[in-house]
Structure formats: C-alpha cells, structure tokens
Amino acid sequence: MKTVTKHSQRILLVDDEVEILEGCRACLNTAGYKDVLAESDSRLVMSLLEREEVDVIVLDLRMPNLSGLELLPQIVKQHPQIKVIVSTADNEVETVVNCVKDGAFDYVVKPIDVKRLLTSVKKALELRGLANELSALKHYMLTDRLDHPEAFANIVTGNKAMRAIFQYLEVIAGTRQPVTITGETGTGKELVARAIHEMSGCSGEYVALNVAGLDDNMFSDTLFGHRKGAFTGADQARDGLITRAAGGTLFLDEIGDLNDMSQIKLLRLLQEQEYYPVGSDFIKKSDARIVIATNHDLQEPIRQGKFRNDLYYRLCGHRVHLPPLRDRLDDIPLLLDHFLEKAAENLGKKKPTPPLELSIMLSLYPFPGNVRELEAMVNDAVLRHTAGVLSMDTFRSVVGSERPVLHGAATSGKGAGEENPLCAIFGHFPTLDEVERYMITEAMKMAKGNQGMAGRILGMGRQTLNKRLKSHSA
C-alpha cells in the first residue's frame, strides 16, 4: 500500500563551536530526534535552507563573519514557517527580548542546559507540526481531496461526515502525536486505528491490546514485559507488546477502564517515551505511536476522579469521533449490500436479493450496536436463507413491529444534521393524531377560545371543530 509521506522532523544546529554542535546533536539523538543537521559556518545557512526542509533551527547569536543577530531576520523573512531558537550568553537579556520581537520562537542560555534545550525543541516541533496539519487540512477541505482511499477499503461508507474524517486522518497519519478515537460500540474504531497505521509510513508492527478488565500487574506485564525472576513463575525475561510495536503503532482499546497505577505508567510512556519492565530498574525507550479508543465520555470519569486529567490531554494530541450508524443512514444500503456479499461468500452461498423495503425498515431502527449489529443481523439472515428473495423475518425479530421512535438522521430525508421541524416540536416524529391535537390547541390559542375563528384558521367549520374538541377531551 502507498503510505502518506511522513516528513521527518528536521532540526538544524548553527554554531561556530564544533564541540557545542556535536554535544547538542548527541543529546537530541539520544532523545529520539534522529534527523539533526549541524552547520559551523553561518554564511552557508541560507543556501542550506534553499536545499533542505527544516522545521527548527537552534541559532547561536555570536558567530564570526555572519552573526546570528544578522541571520535571524533573513530566516524569518524568507522562511517564516521555521521556528528559530536562539542561544546566547546569560547576560544578554535585552538582546534576547529583541530577538523574540524580531521573530525568534524561544531562547536557550549558554552553557546550554540539555533539559531546557529538549523542552524548547519539543514545543517548537509541536507548533510547527500543528501549523503543517492545519495547512494540509485546509487544502483537503477546499479541494475535497482524498489521496489514499485504499487505506479505508474496509470501512464501507459514502457518507460526507465519514469522508471528512478520512481527510483528517490522512493529514494526521504521518505525525507521531497520540490519537484518541471515540465512538459507540460497533462504529469501527479499530478499523480506523489500522488505517492510521497503514498510512503512517511506520516500518514497525501494528499491535493491539484491549485493556478492559486488566489489573495493574497484568497491564504492566502485558505491555512492558518483565525481567527473569520478577515474580513467581517468571523463569525467563519476556518482552512486552510495547517492544513488538517499536517503530510502529500501539493500539489501546477501552482506555476508559484503565486503573490508577496503570494510568500513571502510561502517562510516563507518553511524556518521556520511557518505561520499566516489571521487576527491572533499567529504563527502556519506546518510539511506538500510541492510538487509543474508548466508547465512554472520559469527561465523566475525570470529574469523578477515576481518570487523570493530565493523561487525557496527553492522549488527545488528535481526536476523532466516529458517528453512530443512526447518524449515517445513507450508508445502510451500502452496508447491507456489502454484508450480504461477505456473508454469502463465507457461507458458500449465492448472494441473496434483499426486498426493496428492507433498507427503509432498517433506517427506522436506532442500531444500538451500530455497524457490528447490522453485520450480525445480515449474517443470521443469510445463514437461514434457502432460496428466492431474502426473508425479512430475521430483521423483524430484532427491529420489532412496534412504531419506531425516530431520532437524528432518521427524522429527515436529507441526511444527518438536518432535523425535521416536526421532530423539533414534538421531540419525535409525531402521529397524525398528535399533529391534529397540536394544531387545534394552537388555533384555539390564536383565536382566544373562539371556536368559529379557530375553525376558519384551520379551514374547517365550527361544528366539525367542536366534534374534534369533544373527541380529544373524551
């Protein structure tokens, strides 16, 4: 599969002291920033920027030939997208302030503190990445572009809202920021996680773990592994899933069920890209991209103190919400046809022909289990099918024969988000009797209780109105 081009986060170090260049490059490499350029001759910087794409520059202000003070305005003018961090002596406060006014993103003081440098670089790269994403997303939306439809081949849809989600996923797939996927059970959260991985350009594996029901010991051992002798029965060291996901994607499902201690360990993994195998005192590094999913509103457990607020914001580098099937009813005919073909192939049967009214009946059902529930219905119907037109009995047994209560997209023939005005008044699609009662009540209010005037408003005689008023009060 063709993947989204993943732009490496490139850092350029500019300093006339080679020892400082090599020291800073080593620190950045150790922290996981592998694409670091170094230039000791400031006169070559502008020509280098014409050839190479750079995200962040760490620029020394005091250099021979062409100083950083002279170079900064040139970079800001010709390459405004690049974040420039200036490095300077600790007695040049006024100079630093002027540099920031002239367009510098941040500053570090010599001798350079490694932690301060890494923090500044990380923030600069995050802002640069966000700017790139916003620019790309704007272009996608304006052109209605979708470059990698093959990545979404397993998600059957023709819905506009889903297409917009696909466009957003294409933009964020190549980043390393965590992604949180929300949506009801059965909406396809893991399919989306796999699509993100396939488009990411990552060379590593896609590894999935459902954390529901795992206590901290099981979570830690499964995810981080253990050293030999860490606990009874640990006869040999074992790597966790995080090791398998190196250079790839780790998908954590049902994240809302994670217990307190496990949340702390996951937070450290996200913040520092570090973890401890169970029973080990030696830190290990991870470059796995984290994608998580939940069918819960995490704000509620946060309010209850059951989910860490800082972890929530770390996880939400990017957020994707998948709409329920009842909000994408235009997809039901497509999904029905797809699942009929899939079920028939799996069962070795000829694909049955569905009755024309089946899609309409299904569109009136709220589908609490979403796409997964529809697939189960179709599988059951095809399993029972023998010949001729597909029977609707299996579907009726689930949908029921009672009058459906319509919500969302089902209240409008035009699709999700365009609610029928009658539903706005009644809170549901009303019966004829409910509409009549409402119209008579409103007409009597307008006529201030005068039945003759109310009858004229409604286009009926006074006696007819009187009979209907009596029948309604009976």
Protein Blocks (a to p, Z undefined) as FASTA:
>chain_A
ZZddddddddddddfblklmmmmmmmmmmnopabccddfblklmmmmmmmpccfbdcddf
bdghiafklmmmmmmmmmmmbccdddddfklmmmmmmmmmnopabdcdddddfklmmmmm
mmmmmmmmmmmmmmmmmmmmmnopafblmlmmmpgcfbfklmmmmmmmmmmmmpmbdcdd
eddehilpmmmmmmmmmmnopabdcddddfehiafklmmmmmnopaehkaghiabccddf
klmmgoiacddehkllpcfklmmmmmmmmmnopacdehiabdcddfbdcddddfbdfklm
mmnopacfklmmmmmmpacddddfklmmmlmmmmmmmmmmmmmmmnopacddddfklmmm
mmmpgolnlmmlmmmmmmmmmmmpmghjddfklmmmmnopadcddehjllpcnbghiacf
klmmnopacdfklmmmmmmmmmmmmnnopaklmmmmnopafklmmmmmmmmmZZ
